[in-house]
Amino acid sequence: MFWLSSAYSQVLRREDFRIGALDLNVSFDSVASALGVPDSIKTFDEEHDFHDYTAYYYKTGVVWSDNHDGKIWAFDVYDSSQVTHRGLRIGDSVSTLERLYGKRGWVEEKFSRVGPYDYSFRDYTEATIFEYYETTSWYLIVFTKDQKVVKLLFYIGVYE
């Protein structure tokens, strides 16, 4: 069973959407050299998905960029070597998540997808969403299982 915990009232800052060289709403070309050569690349077109974009797959996660402007609109992290601005990393406990980002309020809402290509994460028992609003909504989604952080997903809700 998959439960959603919503923390939309949590105040995030712009810097909460950066991990190392990765950042949202910047050109993929501007961070490509720091990320290195991807393990694989897959391009998606609007005919088969909701818009044209490219996915760059690395050992540490996946980066999605728009094919029209080349900007990063989402990335996920599933490697403990990557640390958020506030100090959260894969493998941290739920208590560390709450200390760094605030207490989570549980909302029992089932859903099948959160963000880009999240179908593979249906087996995770909890997801906590933190929202930041600039000119559109920006999201940090923290997936946990057995009281441990197992995945971080950062994305801009530009196609809502």
N, C-alpha and C positions, 0 to 999 in steps of 0.2 A: 504494500500500500504506500502511496506517495502523498505526503502532506506538505502544504505550503505554509510557511511562516512569513508573514508580511511585516516589514519594518519601514513602511513608507514615511513615517514621521521622523526617522533617523536623519540627522543633518550630516550629509556628506559634503566634502569639498572637491574641487576639481582634481587635486593631487591624489585623491583616492582612486583614480582611474589610471594610474601608472604603475607598472612593475618593471623595474630596470629600464631597458630601452623601449619597452612596449608602452603605448599610449593610445587612447582613442582619439578619433577625429584628426589624425595626422597622416601624412602621406606614408604609404608602406615603404616607398623608396627611401624615406628619411631614416628608417630604422632597420632596413634590410641588412646592411653591413654588420650591425651589432648583433643581429639574430643569427647570422650565418646562413649557410645553404640549407633549405628545407629538405626534409626526408622525402616529401612528395608534394605535388601541387595539383589541385583540381579546380577547373573552371566550371561555373554554373551559369546557365543563361535564363533569361526571364521566361522563356517558353516553358521551361520545366520547373521553375521555382518562382519566388516572388520578386526577384530582381537579378541583375547580372552582377556576379561577384566571383572572387577567386579565394580559395581556401589554401593556406600554406600550412602544412603539417610538420611539426617539430617534435622532438622527443619530450619536450616540456609542455606542449600544448598546441593549439591551433589558432591561427590568425586569419580573419576574414577581411578582405578589402573590396571596396566597390570598384567595378570595372569602368565606371564612367569618370570618377574623379580620383581614383587610386587611394582614397582615404580608408584607414582602418575603422570599421564600424563595430567589430566584435573581436574578442580573443578569449580563450580559456586557458587555464593553467591546471595541470595535474601532476606537477613535480615539486618536491619540497625545496628545491634550490631557489625557487622564485618566491619573493617575499613582498607583501603589500606595503604601501606607504606607512600603514599603522603597525606593521609587524606580523601580520597573519600569514601562515604558510600551510601547505598541505600537511596533514598529520596532526595539526593542532587540535586541542580539545574544544568542545562546545563552550566550556567556561572561558577559555581564552578568546574565542570569538565574541562572547558577550562582554568581556572586559574591554576589548578593543573597539567594538562597534555598538554596544548597547544591548540591553535585554531584548530578547525576541518575544513577540506576542504570537501565540499559536493561532492560526486560522486553519481549520480542517477543510481544505479545499483540494479536491482531486483534479489533476490536470495531466495532459499527456505530453506537453511540450512547453519549455521555457527557453526562449531564445533560439538561436540558430542551431539546427541539427542536434537537439538534445534528446532524441529518441532513445539513445543508448543509455541514458541516465535515469530511466524509469524505475530501476531497481533501488535507487537511493531513497532512503526513508524520509528525508526532510530536505527542504530547500528554503533558505531565508533570502528574501529580496530586500535590498537597500536601494533607495531611489535618490537621484540627484537631478535637479531640473535647471537647465541652462536655457536653451531655446526649444529643447525637446527633452524627453525623459532619458536619463542615463541610468543604467542598472548595474549593480554588483549582486550577483546571485551566488550564495555560498551553499554548496551541496555537502551534506553530512550523512554519515552512516556509522552506526555504533558509537555515537558521541564523538566522532572525529571528522575533521574537514577532509573531504576527498576530491573536491573540484571547486575552482573559482571560475565564474563566467562574468565577463565584463562586456556590456554592449550598450549601444545607443539605439533607442527605439525610434529610429528615423522612418521605419516602414510600417508603423502601427496604423 
